[in-house]
Amino acid sequence: MVDVDYQLLIQQIKSGWPETQERLPVTLKPYHMFADELSVCGGFVFKGHRLVIPQPAREVVLERLHRAHIGVMGFCVALEKSHSIRE
């Protein structure tokens, strides 16, 4: 899956940012206010140490993260099971 806007963002980060937003494509304008925090590593965009997920992948990534998260009740059940095993 190729996200054209994400690739455009990568190119903008590599080539540098203009002083003002007026010269940017509309899809990149929201990134201008924190452009100095953006970097590219391994073909991925990072804002500081946080990964910027491409827009088309956000729904899938969020669903997978939620599926992997057991929550408080799941943690309590797992803790209870592990505690009863030790006894």
Helices and strands as residue ranges (DSSP letters): H 4-15, G 21-23, G 26-28, H 29-32, G 35-37, E 38-41, E 44-47, E 50-52, G 55-57, H 58-68, H 71-86
